[in-house]
Amino acid sequence: MRRSIRSPRVTVPRITVALVAGLTLGGCATTIEGDTATTSTVAASTTTTIPRGTVAELFGSILGLGANLGNDIASGEMSTARAKLADIRATWQAITPQITDLGRDRFDDLQRLIGLYETAVDRRRPADADKATRFLGLAIEPLIAAG
């Protein structure tokens, strides 16, 4: 019967490779140099006034704001995009009490389209802003026609 005895010649290269790999990969660890204090920048708070007007005027305002929102996001002008989104939210807040009699389904559809503007800015998806503008225009046509 033969016993399998590992020869020292086989284990020495394995130990050497493991040692070299451990030392090499240890050099890839994250190191923090210098002062560990971080500075944070806080965005200036802006106060948006709630717009006033008819439902048609307010929806027209949202469509106007949303028209170039996708371009602002695509070109990286996120501060402009966030400002437009704040105006869209404020305008939606002004419209909401005026359209409560539309029915839950239609209101939810319009709310989803406003949410699409929010998604566009939050996730930097210009196509969502363009889609929201296109579908919002179609969704409000019957509302504006009805008066």
VOBA-1610 file (N, C-alpha, C; in pm, whole numbers, padded with zeros to 5 digits, always signed):
BEGIN
Met+00082-00116+00000Met+00000+00000+00000Met+00088+00124+00000Arg+00055+00215-00085Arg+00133+00338-00097Arg+00064+00452-00027Arg+00137+00524+00048Arg+00083+00644+00110Arg+00125+00764+00028Ser+00030+00856+00018Ser+00058+00976-00058Ser+00124+01076+00036Ile+00248+01096+00017Ile+00321+01195+00095Ile+00355+01309+00001Arg+00318+01427+00043Arg+00349+01543-00039Arg+00495+01576-00025Ser+00552+01596-00135Ser+00693+01628-00129Ser+00709+01775-00095Pro+00814+01813-00027Pro+00837+01952+00007Pro+00851+02039-00117Arg+00890+01981-00229Arg+00906+02059-00350Arg+00771+02108-00403Val+00662+02036-00379Val+00531+02076-00427Val+00469+02181-00335Thr+00482+02169-00205Thr+00419+02262-00113Thr+00492+02395-00104Val+00621+02398-00125Val+00696+02523-00118Val+00649+02621-00226Pro+00631+02580-00352Pro+00581+02676-00451Pro+00439+02725-00418Arg+00355+02638-00365Arg+00220+02680-00330Arg+00223+02783-00218Ile+00304+02761-00120Ile+00316+02856-00009Ile+00372+02988-00061Thr+00470+02980-00149Thr+00530+03101-00204Thr+00427+03180-00285Val+00349+03113-00367Val+00247+03180-00448Val+00142+03243-00356Ala+00098+03172-00254Ala-00002+03225-00162Ala+00053+03346-00087Leu+00178+03341-00046Leu+00239+03451+00026Leu+00253+03575-00064Val+00298+03556-00187Val+00313+03667-00280Val+00175+03727-00313Ala+00075+03642-00335Ala-00059+03692-00366Ala-00116+03770-00248Gly-00096+03720-00128Gly-00146+03790-00010Gly-00081+03926+00008Leu+00049+03934-00013Leu+00118+04062+00002Leu+00080+04159-00111Thr+00066+04106-00231Thr+00031+04192-00344Thr-00111+04246-00330Leu-00205+04161-00297Leu-00344+04204-00284Leu-00364+04291-00161Gly-00282+04275-00062Gly-00290+04360+00057Gly-00256+04504+00023Gly-00178+04525-00080Gly-00144+04659-00123Gly-00259+04729-00193Cys-00364+04656-00227Cys-00481+04715-00294Cys-00586+04764-00195Ala-00558+04755-00068Ala-00656+04798+00032Ala-00676+04949+00024Thr-00793+04992+00066Thr-00825+05134+00065Thr-00746+05205+00173Thr-00683+05313+00135Thr-00611+05393+00233Thr-00665+05534+00229Ile-00675+05593+00345Ile-00722+05731+00355Ile-00605+05814+00402Glu-00571+05911+00323Glu-00459+05996+00358Glu-00508+06136+00387Gly-00436+06204+00470Gly-00468+06343+00498Gly-00578+06357+00602Asp-00637+06473+00602Asp-00740+06506+00698Asp-00866+06425+00668Thr-00922+06363+00770Thr-01042+06283+00750Thr-01169+06364+00761Ala-01158+06490+00797Ala-01277+06574+00805Ala-01329+06601+00665Thr-01457+06587+00648Thr-01516+06611+00517Thr-01597+06739+00520Thr-01603+06799+00407Thr-01685+06919+00397Thr-01810+06882+00320Ser-01921+06931+00363Ser-02045+06904+00292Ser-02101+07034+00239Thr-02155+07022+00121Thr-02219+07139+00064Thr-02368+07119+00073Val-02435+07213+00126Val-02579+07207+00140Val-02640+07300+00036Ala-02732+07245-00039Ala-02796+07325-00143Ala-02876+07437-00078Ala-02872+07551-00141Ala-02948+07664-00090Ala-03096+07633-00103Ser-03169+07664+00001Ser-03312+07636-00005Ser-03380+07746-00085Thr-03468+07703-00170Thr-03544+07798-00249Thr-03691+07783-00214Thr-03759+07891-00210Thr-03901+07888-00181Thr-03975+07914-00311Thr-04061+07821-00345Thr-04139+07835-00467Thr-04280+07877-00428Thr-04327+07983-00487Thr-04464+08026-00459Thr-04560+07942-00542Ile-04676+07919-00487Ile-04775+07840-00558Ile-04840+07927-00665Pro-04831+07884-00790Pro-04886+07964-00899Pro-05040+07964-00896Arg-05096+08063-00958Arg-05242+08075-00966Arg-05281+08085-01113Gly-05403+08041-01140Gly-05454+08050-01276Gly-05559+07943-01300Thr-05608+07941-01421Thr-05706+07839-01458Thr-05634+07707-01478Val-05712+07600-01486Val-05653+07468-01508Val-05576+07467-01640Ala-05632+07527-01743Ala-05564+07531-01873Ala-05432+07608-01865Glu-05432+07720-01795Glu-05309+07799-01781Glu-05203+07723-01702Leu-05246+07658-01595Leu-05150+07586-01511Leu-05093+07464-01582Phe-05178+07390-01652Phe-05126+07277-01729Phe-05036+07326-01842Gly-05070+07439-01902Gly-04982+07498-02003Gly-04847+07534-01946Ser-04846+07580-01823Ser-04721+07612-01755Ser-04636+07487-01734Ile-04701+07378-01692Ile-04628+07252-01672Ile-04571+07204-01805Leu-04651+07211-01911Leu-04601+07168-02042Leu-04485+07254-02089Gly-04492+07383-02062Gly-04381+07473-02098Gly-04255+07441-02021Leu-04269+07412-01892Leu-04152+07376-01811Leu-04095+07242-01853Gly-04184+07149-01886Gly-04138+07015-01923Gly-04083+07005-02063Ala-04112+07103-02148Ala-04071+07096-02288Ala-03920+07080-02306Asn-03840+07151-02230Asn-03695+07142-02243Asn-03628+07072-02125Leu-03708+07012-02038Leu-03651+06944-01922Leu-03561+06828-01963Gly-03602+06753-02062Gly-03520+06642-02111Gly-03386+06690-02165Asn-03386+06804-02235Asn-03260+06860-02287Asn-03170+06906-02173Asp-03230+06964-02068Asp-03150+07007-01953Asp-03083+06888-01886Ile-03158+06779-01871Ile-03103+06659-01808Ile-02993+06601-01895Ala-03019+06591-02025Ala-02921+06531-02117Ala-02792+06611-02123Ser-02801+06743-02111Ser-02680+06826-02118Ser-02614+06842-01981Gly-02670+06779-01878Gly-02608+06783-01746Gly-02639+06906-01664Glu-02733+06986-01707Glu-02771+07107-01633Glu-02873+07070-01525Met-02825+06997-01424Met-02916+06942-01324Met-02973+07048-01231Ser-02900+07157-01208Ser-02957+07261-01122Ser-03077+07326-01191Thr-03068+07346-01321Thr-03182+07399-01397Thr-03297+07298-01397Ala-03263+07170-01415Ala-03366+07066-01416Ala-03437+07058-01282Arg-03361+07066-01173Arg-03423+07061-01039Arg-03512+07183-01014Ala-03470+07298-01062Ala-03552+07419-01046Ala-03683+07406-01124Lys-03674+07352-01246Lys-03796+07332-01325Lys-03886+07229-01259Leu-03826+07124-01203Leu-03906+07023-01134Leu-03977+07083-01013Ala-03910+07170-00940Ala-03974+07237-00826Ala-04093+07320-00872Asp-04078+07387-00986Asp-04189+07466-01041Asp-04304+07376-01088Ile-04269+07262-01147Ile-04372+07166-01190Ile-04449+07115-01069Arg-04376+07081-00963Arg-04443+07033-00841Arg-04534+07140-00782Ala-04487+07263-00778Ala-04568+07372-00723Ala-04693+07395-00807Thr-04678+07389-00938Thr-04793+07407-01027Thr-04891+07292-01011Trp-04840+07171-00998Trp-04927+07055-00975Trp-05003+07071-00843Gln-04936+07123-00745Gln-05000+07147-00616Gln-05115+07248-00631Ala-05098+07344-00718Ala-05203+07444-00741Ala-05319+07386-00823Ile-05289+07293-00912Ile-05393+07233-00996Ile-05477+07132-00917Thr-05414+07060-00828Thr-05479+06948-00760Thr-05617+06981-00703Pro-05636+07090-00628Pro-05770+07116-00575Pro-05873+07147-00684Gln-05825+07194-00798Gln-05918+07233-00905Gln-05966+07115-00989Ile-05897+07001-00977Ile-05935+06886-01060Ile-05981+06766-00978Thr-06024+06790-00856Thr-06067+06679-00770Thr-06192+06609-00823Asp-06271+06675-00904Asp-06394+06616-00955Asp-06374+06532-01081Leu-06250+06512-01123Leu-06224+06435-01245Leu-06249+06286-01228Gly-06243+06238-01109Gly-06250+06094-01085Gly-06111+06043-01051Arg-06111+05939-00973Arg-05984+05887-00921Arg-05891+05836-01031Asp-05945+05769-01131Asp-05861+05712-01237Asp-05788+05820-01316Arg-05860+05920-01358Arg-05798+06026-01437Arg-05696+06103-01353Phe-05731+06130-01226Phe-05639+06200-01137Phe-05511+06118-01118Asp-05526+05986-01098Asp-05408+05900-01081Asp-05321+05899-01206Asp-05383+05901-01322Asp-05306+05905-01447Asp-05222+06033-01456Leu-05284+06144-01422Leu-05212+06272-01425Leu-05101+06273-01320Gln-05129+06217-01204Gln-05028+06209-01097Gln-04908+06126-01142Arg-04934+06016-01214Arg-04825+05933-01265Arg-04738+06010-01364Leu-04799+06093-01444Leu-04721+06172-01540Leu-04634+06275-01469Ile-04685+06335-01364Ile-04603+06427-01284Ile-04490+06348-01218Gly-04521+06228-01172Gly-04418+06141-01116Gly-04311+06105-01217Leu-04348+06098-01343Leu-04250+06069-01448Leu-04150+06183-01463Tyr-04196+06307-01445Tyr-04102+06419-01442Tyr-04004+06404-01326Glu-04056+06364-01210Glu-03970+06346-01093Glu-03867+06236-01116Thr-03911+06126-01175Thr-03820+06017-01208Thr-03713+06063-01306Ala-03753+06142-01403Ala-03659+06190-01504Ala-03545+06268-01439Val-03578+06355-01345Val-03475+06437-01282Val-03396+06354-01181Asp-03466+06277-01097Asp-03398+06201-00993Asp-03303+06096-01049Arg-03342+06031-01158Arg-03261+05923-01215Arg-03186+05965-01341Arg-03194+06092-01373Arg-03125+06148-01491Arg-03165+06073-01619Arg-03295+06071-01643Arg-03349+06002-01760Arg-03427+06102-01846Pro-03360+06164-01942Pro-03425+06266-02024Pro-03545+06214-02102Ala-03542+06088-02141Ala-03653+06033-02218Ala-03782+06032-02136Asp-03771+06012-02005Asp-03890+06015-01919Asp-03953+06153-01917Ala-03872+06257-01917Ala-03926+06393-01919Ala-03997+06419-02051Asp-03937+06375-02161Asp-04000+06393-02292Asp-04131+06314-02301Lys-04129+06192-02247Lys-04249+06109-02248Lys-04360+06173-02165Ala-04325+06225-02048Ala-04425+06289-01961Ala-04488+06409-02032Thr-04407+06488-02099Thr-04460+06605-02169Thr-04554+06564-02282Arg-04512+06463-02358Arg-04594+06418-02470Arg-04728+06363-02422Phe-04725+06274-02321Phe-04848+06212-02273Phe-04934+06308-02191Leu-04872+06401-02121Leu-04950+06498-02045Leu-05031+06586-02141Gly-04969+06624-02252Gly-05041+06702-02352Gly-05163+06628-02405Leu-05148+06497-02427Leu-05261+06418-02474Leu-05367+06399-02365Ala-05322+06385-02241Ala-05415+06360-02131Ala-05498+06482-02096Ile-05443+06600-02116Ile-05518+06720-02075Ile-05602+06779-02187Glu-05584+06733-02311Glu-05666+06785-02422Glu-05816+06778-02392Pro-05868+06662-02347Pro-06012+06657-02318Pro-06052+06747-02201Leu-05962+06764-02104Leu-05994+06849-01989Leu-06008+06994-02031Ile-05916+07038-02115Ile-05917+07177-02159Ile-06035+07202-02254Ala-06064+07102-02338Ala-06176+07116-02431Ala-06310+07123-02356Ala-06318+07050-02243Ala-06442+07050-02164Ala-06456+07179-02085Gly-06347+07250-02067Gly-06352+07379-01997Gly-06323+07360-01856
//
